[in-house]
Amino acid sequence: MQAKEAIRLLICSPSQHEAETLTSLLRNAGHPTRAHLIQDMDTLKGKLNEQVWDVCLCALEMPELTGKQVLNEIHRQGKDIPTIYVHDEVDSIIAEKVIKSGAVDLVPSGEYNHLLQVVLREITNLKMRRELREAEALLREAEKRCQVLLESAQDAIAYVQDGMHLFVNDSYANLFGYDDTDDLLTMPLMDMISTSDQGRFKIFLKDFNSGKTRSGEFECKMLNVADTEVDTRILFAQATYEEEPCMQLIIRSNSGNAELESKLKQISSQDLLTGLYNKQYFNEQLADSVDKAVISGSKGAVAYVNIDSFGQCKTDVGIEGADLVICDVAHLIRSKCREEDLVARVGEDIYGILLHDSNPEQAHGFAEHIRSSIQEHLVAVDQRTIQITVSVGIALINESSRSPKEVLQHAH
């Protein structure tokens, strides 16, 4: 029989005896518990940054800490820790106030059976939220792998629904001489099969669509844009595309150059003006970081750096001068980052920085360092110098991060 996972419990209380009572309450109910007593802000900050916690039991008032301060710090660090207040006097007005502040419940002191049920309820809810975040991360990873397959594969790939092309990748379009993948969308697949092979193809499709086979291979001649026959070997499989049931077609191709593809991949991830990574690559790496945080508990942060009043700057120094400003700021930011940090230009006057293995204090300290460094720096433009200021937003990446989009929204 699998052992129960220990509940990681934060207890914010002025009483050591009360903390021991609450810990025993859970253990006696059959729930292994690892608890830590918090009585001041420094200890709270350290413990929140040290590991993942499952629930926080918190007295409303303590000599050196209030329940509101505890909740604010949990929110500041972006942690998903259900916080349950415990107080001597409980009425509907107090309960409404604390729940609006972000606590999940308010339980009267001494009502231990009541408190036990609330804790177990919140542990169950937390587990469901974590499983949802992990499932979403795994789904994004699977979708990303599929998208890489579709867009980057040398093989020609298409999705067909009701006999019509629903999606084709560039390799598929190129194989048949089409300049644009859109030219093939909604085109009947049968129109691309040579007349001499259409009879066999119809029989194959009938068996395939009837469910007699989930996958199959078919060799035939297909027609390119000039109606010239092309010898093909098509692999068929049942699939879904954008949640719609369809057929996947893969036509093997032996063409390609690995070295050229590597160079193209490098170029495709680079911002040509600054030499930094571009927005697409930044978003891909951010998605990876969010998924790793949700699945394995790694942590990090995103810094969003926006040049202030860039429109006025462009008016003052012109387009070429503005490009010099963008490049100069980019190089300065890169010089202030660690080797493992990822720096990208994600907008005309916006830079994104992905900070790996960074806690809240480090991330906010880094943001201030970047802001002050740029403010103290003078940019040389056309034999004059100008001063640039920036605004820097920070968002944390941890086990509570829901999605890359949500992280970026918090950083703006």
Backbone hydrogen bonds, N-H to C=O, Kabsch-Sander energy under -0.5 kcal/mol:
donor,donor_aa,acceptor,acceptor_aa,energy
7,I,32,P,-3.2
9,L,7,I,-0.8
9,L,34,R,-2.5
10,L,55,V,-2.5
11,I,36,H,-2.6
12,C,10,L,-0.5
12,C,57,L,-3.1
13,S,11,I,-0.9
13,S,38,I,-1.1
16,Q,14,P,-0.5
19,A,15,S,-1.8
20,E,16,Q,-2.2
21,T,17,H,-2.1
22,L,18,E,-2.4
23,T,19,A,-2.1
24,S,20,E,-2.4
25,L,21,T,-2.0
26,L,22,L,-1.4
27,R,23,T,-2.2
28,N,24,S,-3.1
29,A,25,L,-0.8
30,G,27,R,-1.8
31,H,26,L,-2.2
34,R,7,I,-2.9
35,A,33,T,-0.6
36,H,9,L,-1.9
38,I,11,I,-3.2
44,L,40,D,-1.8
45,K,41,M,-2.8
46,G,42,D,-2.1
47,K,43,T,-2.6
48,L,44,L,-2.5
49,N,45,K,-1.7
50,E,46,G,-1.0
51,Q,47,K,-1.3
54,D,8,R,-2.5
55,V,8,R,-1.4
56,C,82,P,-2.5
57,L,10,L,-2.8
58,C,56,C,-0.5
58,C,84,I,-2.8
59,A,12,C,-2.8
60,L,86,V,-1.2
62,M,65,L,-1.2
67,G,60,L,-2.7
70,V,66,T,-2.0
71,L,67,G,-2.4
72,N,68,K,-2.5
73,E,69,Q,-2.1
74,I,70,V,-2.1
75,H,71,L,-2.3
76,R,72,N,-2.5
77,Q,73,E,-2.0
78,G,75,H,-1.4
79,K,74,I,-2.3
81,I,79,K,-1.1
84,I,56,C,-3.2
84,I,82,P,-0.5
85,Y,83,T,-0.5
85,Y,105,D,-2.3
86,V,58,C,-2.5
87,H,107,V,-1.6
90,V,88,D,-0.6
95,A,91,D,-2.7
96,E,92,S,-2.4
97,K,93,I,-2.0
98,V,94,I,-2.5
99,I,95,A,-2.1
100,K,96,E,-2.0
101,S,97,K,-1.2
102,G,99,I,-1.0
103,A,98,V,-1.9
104,V,83,T,-2.5
105,D,83,T,-0.8
107,V,85,Y,-2.6
109,S,87,H,-2.0
111,E,108,P,-1.6
112,Y,110,G,-1.7
115,L,111,E,-2.4
116,L,112,Y,-2.7
117,Q,113,N,-1.9
118,V,114,H,-1.9
119,V,115,L,-2.6
120,L,116,L,-2.5
121,R,117,Q,-2.2
122,E,118,V,-2.4
123,I,119,V,-2.4
124,T,120,L,-2.0
125,N,121,R,-2.3
126,L,122,E,-2.6
127,K,123,I,-2.4
128,M,124,T,-2.0
129,R,125,N,-2.1
130,R,126,L,-2.6
131,E,127,K,-2.5
132,L,128,M,-2.2
133,R,129,R,-2.5
134,E,130,R,-2.6
135,A,131,E,-2.6
136,E,132,L,-2.6
137,A,133,R,-2.2
138,L,134,E,-2.6
139,L,135,A,-2.4
140,R,136,E,-2.5
141,E,137,A,-2.2
142,A,138,L,-2.4
143,E,139,L,-3.0
144,K,140,R,-2.4
145,R,141,E,-2.2
146,C,142,A,-2.3
147,Q,143,E,-2.6
148,V,144,K,-2.5
149,L,145,R,-2.2
150,L,146,C,-2.7
151,E,147,Q,-2.9
152,S,148,V,-2.4
153,A,148,V,-0.6
153,A,149,L,-1.1
156,A,251,I,-2.3
157,I,155,D,-0.5
158,A,249,L,-2.3
159,Y,167,F,-2.9
160,V,247,M,-2.6
161,Q,164,M,-2.6
164,M,161,Q,-2.2
165,H,187,M,-1.8
166,L,159,Y,-3.7
167,F,159,Y,-1.6
169,N,157,I,-2.2
173,A,169,N,-2.0
174,N,170,D,-3.0
175,L,171,S,-2.3
176,F,172,Y,-1.2
177,G,174,N,-1.5
178,Y,173,A,-2.9
183,D,180,D,-1.4
184,L,181,T,-1.7
185,L,181,T,-0.7
186,T,165,H,-2.8
187,M,184,L,-2.0
189,L,163,G,-3.0
191,D,188,P,-0.7
192,M,189,L,-1.9
193,I,190,M,-1.3
194,S,221,K,-2.9
197,D,194,S,-1.8
198,Q,194,S,-0.8
198,Q,195,T,-0.7
201,F,197,D,-2.2
202,K,198,Q,-2.3
203,I,199,G,-1.7
204,F,200,R,-2.3
205,L,201,F,-2.7
206,K,202,K,-2.2
207,D,203,I,-2.0
208,F,204,F,-2.5
209,N,205,L,-3.3
210,S,206,K,-1.4
211,G,208,F,-1.1
212,K,207,D,-1.5
213,T,207,D,-0.7
216,G,236,F,-1.9
218,F,234,I,-2.7
220,C,232,T,-1.8
222,M,230,V,-2.8
223,L,192,M,-2.9
224,N,228,T,-2.1
225,V,176,F,-2.7
227,D,224,N,-2.3
230,V,222,M,-3.1
232,T,220,C,-2.6
234,I,218,F,-3.2
235,L,250,I,-2.6
236,F,216,G,-3.5
236,F,234,I,-0.5
237,A,248,Q,-1.4
238,Q,214,R,-1.8
239,A,246,C,-2.7
241,Y,244,E,-2.5
244,E,241,Y,-1.4
246,C,239,A,-2.8
247,M,160,V,-2.8
248,Q,237,A,-3.2
249,L,158,A,-3.2
250,I,235,L,-2.0
251,I,156,A,-3.3
252,R,233,R,-1.0
252,R,250,I,-0.6
261,E,257,N,-2.6
262,S,258,A,-2.2
263,K,259,E,-2.0
264,L,260,L,-2.6
265,K,261,E,-2.4
266,Q,262,S,-2.0
267,I,263,K,-2.5
268,S,264,L,-2.5
269,S,265,K,-0.8
269,S,266,Q,-0.8
270,Q,267,I,-1.5
271,D,276,L,-3.6
272,L,270,Q,-0.7
275,G,271,D,-2.5
277,Y,343,V,-1.8
278,N,269,S,-2.1
282,F,278,N,-2.3
283,N,279,K,-2.7
284,E,280,Q,-2.0
285,Q,281,Y,-2.5
286,L,282,F,-2.6
287,A,283,N,-2.3
288,D,284,E,-1.8
289,S,285,Q,-2.3
290,V,286,L,-2.6
291,D,287,A,-2.4
292,K,288,D,-2.5
293,A,289,S,-2.2
294,V,290,V,-2.3
295,I,291,D,-2.5
296,S,292,K,-3.0
297,G,292,K,-0.6
297,G,293,A,-1.2
298,S,292,K,-0.9
300,G,397,I,-2.2
301,A,355,L,-2.2
302,V,395,A,-2.9
303,A,353,I,-2.6
304,Y,393,G,-2.8
305,V,303,A,-0.6
305,V,351,Y,-3.0
306,N,304,Y,-0.6
306,N,391,S,-2.8
307,I,349,D,-2.4
308,D,389,T,-2.6
310,F,307,I,-0.8
313,C,309,S,-1.8
314,K,310,F,-2.6
315,T,311,G,-1.7
316,D,312,Q,-2.2
317,V,313,C,-2.4
318,G,314,K,-2.0
321,G,317,V,-0.7
322,A,318,G,-2.4
323,D,319,I,-2.1
324,L,320,E,-1.7
325,V,321,G,-2.0
326,I,322,A,-2.5
327,C,323,D,-2.4
328,D,324,L,-2.7
329,V,325,V,-2.7
330,A,326,I,-2.0
331,H,327,C,-2.5
332,L,328,D,-2.1
333,I,329,V,-2.7
334,R,330,A,-2.4
335,S,331,H,-2.0
336,K,332,L,-1.0
336,K,333,I,-0.9
337,C,333,I,-0.6
337,C,334,R,-1.0
341,D,338,R,-1.0
342,L,354,L,-2.0
343,V,341,D,-0.5
344,A,352,G,-2.7
345,R,277,Y,-2.6
346,V,344,A,-0.7
346,V,350,I,-1.6
347,G,350,I,-1.4
350,I,347,G,-0.7
351,Y,305,V,-2.7
352,G,344,A,-2.5
353,I,303,A,-2.5
354,L,342,L,-2.9
355,L,301,A,-3.0
355,L,353,I,-0.7
356,H,354,L,-0.7
357,D,299,K,-1.6
363,A,359,N,-2.6
364,H,360,P,-2.6
365,G,361,E,-2.3
366,F,362,Q,-2.4
367,A,363,A,-2.3
368,E,364,H,-2.0
369,H,365,G,-2.0
370,I,366,F,-2.6
371,R,367,A,-2.4
372,S,368,E,-2.7
373,S,369,H,-2.2
374,I,370,I,-2.2
375,Q,371,R,-2.0
376,E,372,S,-2.0
377,H,374,I,-0.8
379,V,386,I,-2.8
381,V,379,V,-0.6
381,V,384,R,-3.5
384,R,381,V,-0.7
386,I,379,V,-2.4
388,I,374,I,-0.5
388,I,377,H,-0.8
391,S,306,N,-2.6
393,G,304,Y,-2.5
395,A,302,V,-2.1
397,I,300,G,-2.9
398,N,396,L,-0.5
401,S,398,N,-2.0
407,V,403,S,-1.9
408,L,404,P,-2.3
409,Q,405,K,-2.0
410,H,406,E,-1.7
411,A,407,V,-1.3
412,H,408,L,-1.4
